[in-house]
Amino acid sequence: MEKFKPFIIPVALLVLIDQTVKIVISKVFMKCEFDIIAKVLRFNPELNTRLSYAGNFFELLSSPFVTILLNVFVLFLFFSGYMLYQAKRAHISFWVKIIMICGISGCLCSLIDKLFWGGSLDFLQIPTLFIFDLKDCYLTVAEVIFVAIGILNSKEISVKEYLHFCCNKFSL
């Protein structure tokens, strides 16, 4: 647990921001709709009860049980991946810390949305494409940095090594 202590306050802060914004929107601004950046970004609150973006296309991915299970699995990937990274490196890079903070925050916000909101209160819209919220921004930041680091360090850590690490660490 000591390994993850530095992430507690930043993660809690991002989750608090996400949920506070959603509470305020749900109480005051649900009927509002306006351009933030003309033809690029709109404020358009909507409760997505399909539980995931993919749930709009595949019924299985709008199941609360399946989406909560996926959230828990992704949290496991973040934590176990960080443990492997930490086992291989003496110094944790700033970008890996950002991945952890944004990734864990996004996953926890997603779990809260599913468990307490019955879906995600999305409120930012790129017209004709999709609607999203702060949690989706957190996850996107984590994903983009993860892919960049993965490409730059692809020879250093492999999926095979990760699976071997997990099997040994968690007795799988």
C-alpha positions as CSV (number, residue, x, y, z in Angstrom):
1,M,0.0,0.0,0.0
2,E,3.0,2.3,0.7
3,K,3.7,2.3,-3.1
4,F,0.4,3.9,-3.8
5,K,0.3,6.4,-1.0
6,P,1.5,9.4,-3.1
7,F,-1.5,9.0,-5.4
8,I,-4.2,9.2,-2.7
9,I,-4.6,12.9,-2.5
10,P,-4.4,13.7,-6.3
11,V,-6.7,10.9,-7.1
12,A,-9.2,12.0,-4.4
13,L,-9.0,15.5,-5.7
14,L,-9.8,14.6,-9.3
15,V,-12.7,12.3,-8.2
16,L,-14.0,15.1,-6.0
17,I,-13.9,17.6,-8.9
18,D,-15.6,15.2,-11.3
19,Q,-18.4,14.3,-8.8
20,T,-18.9,17.9,-7.6
21,V,-19.3,19.1,-11.2
22,K,-21.8,16.4,-11.9
23,I,-23.8,17.2,-8.7
24,V,-24.0,20.9,-9.6
25,I,-25.0,20.1,-13.2
26,S,-27.7,17.7,-12.1
27,K,-29.2,20.2,-9.6
28,V,-28.9,23.4,-11.6
29,F,-27.9,23.0,-15.3
30,M,-29.6,19.8,-16.7
31,K,-31.8,21.8,-19.0
32,C,-29.0,24.1,-20.3
33,E,-27.3,23.8,-23.6
34,F,-24.8,26.2,-25.2
35,D,-21.6,26.4,-27.2
36,I,-18.3,26.6,-25.3
37,I,-16.3,26.8,-28.5
38,A,-18.5,27.4,-31.5
39,K,-19.0,24.2,-33.6
40,V,-16.2,22.5,-31.7
41,L,-17.4,22.0,-28.1
42,R,-20.8,22.3,-26.5
43,F,-22.2,22.0,-23.0
44,N,-25.1,19.5,-23.3
45,P,-25.8,17.4,-20.2
46,E,-27.1,13.9,-20.7
47,L,-27.3,10.9,-18.4
48,N,-25.8,8.0,-20.4
49,T,-27.5,4.9,-18.9
50,R,-25.8,2.6,-21.4
51,L,-22.9,2.5,-18.9
52,S,-20.1,2.7,-21.5
53,Y,-19.5,4.2,-24.9
54,A,-19.4,0.6,-26.3
55,G,-22.7,-0.1,-24.5
56,N,-24.3,2.1,-27.2
57,F,-23.4,-0.6,-29.7
58,F,-23.2,-3.9,-27.8
59,E,-25.9,-4.8,-25.3
60,L,-23.4,-6.9,-23.2
61,L,-21.4,-3.7,-22.5
62,S,-24.3,-1.9,-21.1
63,S,-24.8,-4.5,-18.3
64,P,-24.0,-3.2,-14.9
65,F,-22.3,-6.4,-13.8
66,V,-20.1,-6.6,-16.9
67,T,-19.1,-2.9,-16.8
68,I,-18.3,-2.9,-13.1
69,L,-16.2,-6.1,-13.6
70,L,-14.4,-4.4,-16.5
71,N,-13.7,-1.4,-14.2
72,V,-12.2,-3.6,-11.5
73,F,-10.1,-5.4,-14.1
74,V,-8.8,-2.1,-15.5
75,L,-7.9,-0.9,-11.9
76,F,-6.0,-4.2,-11.5
77,L,-4.1,-3.5,-14.7
78,F,-3.1,-0.1,-13.5
79,F,-1.9,-1.3,-10.1
80,S,-0.2,-4.4,-11.3
81,G,1.4,-2.6,-14.2
82,Y,2.7,0.0,-11.8
83,M,4.1,-2.7,-9.5
84,L,6.0,-4.2,-12.4
85,Y,7.3,-0.8,-13.5
86,Q,8.4,0.0,-9.9
87,A,10.2,-3.4,-9.6
88,K,12.2,-2.6,-12.8
89,R,12.9,1.1,-12.1
90,A,14.5,2.9,-9.1
91,H,12.9,6.2,-10.1
92,I,9.3,6.6,-11.1
93,S,8.9,9.1,-14.0
94,F,6.6,12.1,-13.8
95,W,4.6,10.7,-16.8
96,V,4.0,7.3,-15.1
97,K,2.7,9.2,-12.1
98,I,0.3,11.1,-14.4
99,I,-0.9,7.8,-15.9
100,M,-1.6,6.4,-12.5
101,I,-3.3,9.5,-11.1
102,C,-5.5,10.0,-14.2
103,G,-6.1,6.3,-14.8
104,I,-7.1,5.5,-11.3
105,S,-9.2,8.7,-11.0
106,G,-11.0,7.9,-14.2
107,C,-11.7,4.3,-13.2
108,L,-13.0,5.3,-9.7
109,C,-15.2,8.0,-11.2
110,S,-16.6,5.4,-13.6
111,L,-17.4,3.0,-10.8
112,I,-19.1,5.8,-8.8
113,D,-21.1,6.7,-11.9
114,K,-22.3,3.2,-12.4
115,L,-23.0,2.5,-8.7
116,F,-24.6,5.8,-7.7
117,W,-25.7,7.6,-10.8
118,G,-27.0,4.6,-12.8
119,G,-24.9,5.8,-15.7
120,S,-22.6,8.6,-16.6
121,L,-23.6,12.3,-16.5
122,D,-21.9,13.4,-19.7
123,F,-22.0,17.1,-20.4
124,L,-19.3,18.0,-22.9
125,Q,-20.1,17.4,-26.5
126,I,-18.1,17.4,-29.7
127,P,-21.1,18.0,-32.1
128,T,-22.0,15.0,-34.3
129,L,-19.3,12.8,-32.7
130,F,-19.8,12.1,-29.0
131,I,-20.5,13.4,-25.6
132,F,-18.2,12.9,-22.6
133,D,-17.3,14.1,-19.1
134,L,-14.2,14.8,-17.0
135,K,-13.7,11.1,-16.2
136,D,-13.4,10.5,-19.9
137,C,-10.8,13.2,-20.1
138,Y,-8.8,11.7,-17.2
139,L,-8.9,8.3,-18.9
140,T,-7.9,9.7,-22.3
141,V,-4.9,11.5,-20.8
142,A,-3.8,8.2,-19.1
143,E,-4.3,6.2,-22.3
144,V,-2.4,8.6,-24.6
145,I,0.6,8.9,-22.3
146,F,0.5,5.1,-21.7
147,V,0.6,4.4,-25.5
148,A,3.4,7.0,-26.0
149,I,5.5,5.5,-23.2
150,G,4.7,1.9,-24.4
151,I,5.9,2.7,-27.9
152,L,9.1,4.4,-26.6
153,N,9.9,1.6,-24.2
154,S,8.5,-1.4,-26.1
155,K,11.8,-3.3,-25.8
156,E,12.0,-2.8,-22.1
157,I,8.8,-4.4,-20.8
158,S,6.8,-6.9,-22.8
159,V,3.3,-8.3,-22.3
160,K,4.9,-11.7,-21.7
161,E,7.0,-10.3,-18.9
162,Y,3.9,-8.6,-17.4
163,L,1.9,-11.8,-17.4
164,H,4.8,-13.7,-15.9
165,F,5.1,-11.0,-13.2
166,C,1.4,-11.1,-12.4
167,C,1.4,-15.0,-12.2
168,N,4.3,-14.9,-9.7
169,K,3.2,-11.8,-7.7
170,F,-0.4,-12.8,-7.4
171,S,0.0,-16.6,-7.5
172,L,-2.2,-17.0,-10.5
